[in-house]
Amino acid sequence: MDFAPAPGLNLQTMSNATQTRHGSAELDAARRGDEGAFERLLEPFHNELQAHCYRMLGSAHDAEDALQETLLRAWRGLSGFEGRSSLRAWLYRIATNVSLRAIERRPKRMLPVDYGPPADPHTEPDAPLVESVWVEPYPDEAIADGRTSPEARYEQRESVELAFVAALQHLPAHQRAVLLLRDVLGFAPAEIAEALDSTPASIYSALQRAHTAIDEHLPERSQQETLRSIDDERLREVTARFLAAWESNDVDGLVAMLTDDAVMSMPPLPSWYRGREAIAAFLRAVPMAPDRDWKAAPARANSQPAVAVYGRDDQDAWRPHALMVLSFDRGPRVAAITAFLELETFAPFGLPDSVPDD
C-alpha cells in the first residue's frame, strides 16, 4: 500500500484546521523521529479512527488492533506526508485500507438473528460457534454528537448503533468503505475515489448499491430517533424496572416490558428467540430459573442503554455474565435484547471483573 498523502480527501470543515492546530513545528519534530511529538500529533484522532475501524469491522477488539496498525503505519510513513491533504484525511486513508485488509483475512461478522431462524425455547440453546463471527458491542463514551459535516447522511451516534453496524456487515467491503467515508464522514465522491484508488463514477455506483443494500437491513427508525422521542426520566424508569426484574428473576415483569415481536439473542450462542412467549419460556428454563442469582447495573453501549449482569459463581463471587444492549420502540418497550456473553466483552467498557455482595 502506498502511504503517500492522497490529494484531497479533506472534510470541508476540517481541511486546514488540523495543520493549524498542531503547528508545523510539531509535525516537523515527528518527521525527525520525535515519538513524543508524534503521539501528541495523533492522540486527538484516536477515538474517531477507532470508531471508524469498528464500523468497518464490527468488532471492538479488531478495531483496537486496526487502530494500532494504523498508528504504526502512520509512524513509518510520516516522512512521506507532505501536507497536500489534511493529516486527518491521510490517517483515514490508512485506517480504511488497514480495515479492508483485515476484512479479507476473517469471516463475515453478524448477529444471531442473521445466522439462522429463531430457536425453540423448549430445547437447549445451541453451543457457541468455534469461530468468532459475531458483531461485538462498542463503548460509546468517546462518540461525538451530531454529524461530521453537512454532507453526512448519518449522525455519529447513529452510525455505531448495533443495528447499523450489523447492517454494514452485509455490504461488500468496498461498498462499506464508500458508504462510511461518504455518509458518515462526509467526504466527496472524488476524494473517496482518490483514497480507494478508484474513479468517481465507480464510487457513485458503489454508493447507490450500498444504499439499496443497507436500507434492506436497517429498522424503520434509528435508536437515536426513538430515544429522542422518549422522556429521559421515563427511559431511566424503564431501564431500572428491567434491572430489578432481572435481579429478582421476575419473568412476567420483564416480559411485560417487551414488544409483542421482541427478539432476544446471546452471542456467541447462535440460538435466538422471537416473541414474548418464546422469550418467557427460555428465561424461565435457563437464565431466570429460581436457583439463579444476579446483580445488574446500568451501562451504555453502541449509543444505546445497556445492562451489565453479574452472576454468583461456585465461590460465591459475582462474575461477569452478560452485557445486554437494549433496543426500544417509542412505547417505550424493549424491542430487542442482545446479550453478549463473552467475558472479554466487559473489558473495553471499564466494567469490573467482579463485584462485592453489597
KAURFEN-V558056 format. One record per helix or strand of 2 or more residues. SS is the DSSP state (alpha for helix, beta for strand). FROM is the first residue (numbers start at 1). LEN is the number of residues. If there is no record, write none. Layout:
SS FROM LEN
SS FROM LEN
//
This chain:
alpha 17 15
alpha 35 9
alpha 46 12
alpha 60 21
alpha 87 18
alpha 112 3
alpha 158 3
alpha 162 7
alpha 173 12
alpha 189 7
alpha 200 16
alpha 223 6
alpha 232 16
alpha 251 5
beta 258 8
beta 272 3
alpha 276 10
beta 294 8
beta 304 9
beta 318 11
beta 334 7
alpha 343 3
alpha 347 3
//
